[in-house]
Structures are given as structure tokens and as C-alpha cells.
């Protein structure tokens, strides 16, 4: 329905923002990894909606995805107000999801720095925006490589801890990503199990987050059940 409305009213920033959010969230949370083509298509659609919304909001943002990577962080810094947050957040999260869905494409992976710059700009304006979700994405991106391959786990963990503080136990997907992406990478079973048990003990019914939280608890249970096999 939102896709149809955004096509009917192509100049509506709010509709494109909503389309970016719904497509990106669905692709990232509800489409299983084995459905690679579907995940790629939905994440790409989310990114396109986010780009259109930002372009409608500010014409100088229309060429961001093709901008020079070397000067990208400096350029994104021009959007530093509260009014810019919805557009930065939509672009950063959908871009990160698009990269995550296309880890088999090095040209896409090469865009990781730009997506990270956008999310860092969100955090610099309002760290607790959307209950710490931007911090979660930064934590996941920093957890791509283990220490033996040049990864920086201290930075990744700092992002996840900041996300937990910002989420205030209302955004349970933070616990799941922290466990799945960081604790498993570091083979820290105690941290892994503690995070998942905490997620399962919390009330999932939070306005705007209930569906995601219920799903997060289902994921937490599955990860916990496989903990001994993994570690």
C-alpha cells in the first residue's frame, strides 16, 4: 500500500520515508537469509526510497550515493540539525541494510564507509534517536571482522553498550544483535547467554516496537537453544 501511495504521490517526502522504513525493516527482520534475492530487492527498494526522500528534502543531497568517498564524511556533516535526522536515519539504516544483503558484491561492500558516516552523523546529533537503532547498526558494521583479521571489537562493543543504554530495555533487537553479531564473533558465551536471557525476561509490548520485540524474543530463544552447540 505504501509503495503504491509513494508512486501515486512521488513528491511526498513522508511517504518515501515510510516506504524506506517498512521495506528496510521487513527485509532485515522478517525475510530469512536463505531468500537472498528477495532480501536484496527489498533492501535496494528501501535505499531508493530513502534517497528520493532526502533529495526531495534537500536537492544538494540528490547525488550522495555517487559522491566522492574521500570527502563524503565532510559533506554529510552539513546536515546537522534535528530536522535532518529522519532523512539521515532513513538513508543510513537502509544503506547499511542494503550492504548487509549484498555481502557477495565487493562494489557494494565498498560503500560501507559512506553508510557508516551517515549513521555517525545521526548519532552525533541525537545518540538515542529511535531508541539507539543507529548505534546498533554501527556496532554490527564494526563487528564484521574478528580481531585476528584487523577487526576492532572494543569499538563494536562500545557501540552496542551505548545502544543498550539508549534503548532503555524497550528495543529488544539490540540484545539479539549484540549477542549474535558480537558475542558469537568473540566466542563469549557468558555475554551471549546473559544478553539473550535479558531479552526474554523483558516486556515486549512497547509502543511502536511490539512486533519487532516479539520477533526479537523468538530469535533470542533460538540463539539461546543453539548456544552450547555454537560455543
C-alpha positions, 0 to 999 in steps of 0.5 A, spaced: 500 500 500 505 504 501 509 503 495 503 504 491 501 511 495 509 513 494 508 512 486 501 515 486 504 521 490 512 521 488 513 528 491 511 526 498 517 526 502 513 522 508 511 517 504 518 515 501 520 515 508 515 510 510 516 506 504 524 506 506 522 504 513 517 498 512 521 495 506 528 496 510 525 493 516 521 487 513 527 485 509 532 485 515 527 482 520 522 478 517 525 475 510 530 469 512 537 469 509 536 463 505 531 468 500 537 472 498 534 475 492 528 477 495 532 480 501 536 484 496 530 487 492 527 489 498 533 492 501 535 496 494 527 498 494 528 501 501 535 505 499 531 508 493 526 510 497 530 513 502 534 517 497 528 520 493 526 522 500 532 526 502 533 529 495 526 531 495 528 534 502 534 537 500 536 537 492 544 538 494 543 531 497 540 528 490 547 525 488 550 522 495 550 515 493 555 517 487 559 522 491 566 522 492 568 517 498 574 521 500 570 527 502 563 524 503 564 524 511 565 532 510 559 533 506 554 529 510 556 533 516 552 539 513 546 536 515 546 537 522 540 539 525 534 535 528 530 536 522 535 532 518 535 526 522 529 522 519 532 523 512 539 521 515 536 515 519 532 513 513 538 513 508 543 510 513 539 504 516 537 502 509 544 503 506 547 499 511 541 494 510 542 494 503 550 492 504 548 487 509 544 483 503 549 484 498 555 481 502 557 477 495 558 484 491 565 487 493 562 494 489 557 494 494 561 492 500 565 498 498 560 503 500 560 501 507 564 507 509 559 512 506 553 508 510 557 508 516 558 516 516 551 517 515 549 513 521 555 517 525 552 523 523 545 521 526 548 519 532 552 525 533 546 529 533 541 525 537 545 518 540 538 515 542 534 517 536 529 511 535 531 508 541 539 507 539 537 503 532 543 507 529 548 505 534 546 498 533 547 498 526 554 501 527 556 496 532 554 490 527 558 494 521 564 494 526 563 487 528 564 484 521 571 482 522 574 478 528 580 481 531 585 476 528 583 479 521 584 487 523 577 487 526 576 492 532 571 489 537 572 494 543 569 499 538 563 494 536 562 493 543 562 500 545 557 501 540 552 496 542 553 498 550 551 505 548 545 502 544 543 498 550 543 504 554 539 508 549 534 503 548 532 503 555 530 495 555 524 497 550 528 495 543 529 488 544 533 487 537 539 490 540 540 484 545 539 479 539 544 483 535 549 484 540 549 477 542 549 474 535 553 479 531 558 480 537 558 475 542 558 469 537 564 473 533 568 473 540 566 466 542 563 469 549 558 465 551 557 468 558 555 475 554 551 471 549 547 467 554 546 473 559 544 478 553 539 473 550 536 471 557 535 479 558 531 479 552 526 474 554 525 476 561 523 483 558 516 486 556 515 486 549 509 490 548 512 497 547 509 502 543 511 502 536 516 496 537 511 490 539 512 486 533 519 487 532 520 485 540 516 479 539 520 477 533 526 479 537 524 474 543 523 468 538 530 469 535 533 470 542 530 463 544 533 460 538 540 463 539 539 461 546 537 453 544 543 453 539 548 456 544 552 450 547 552 447 540 555 454 537 560 455 543 
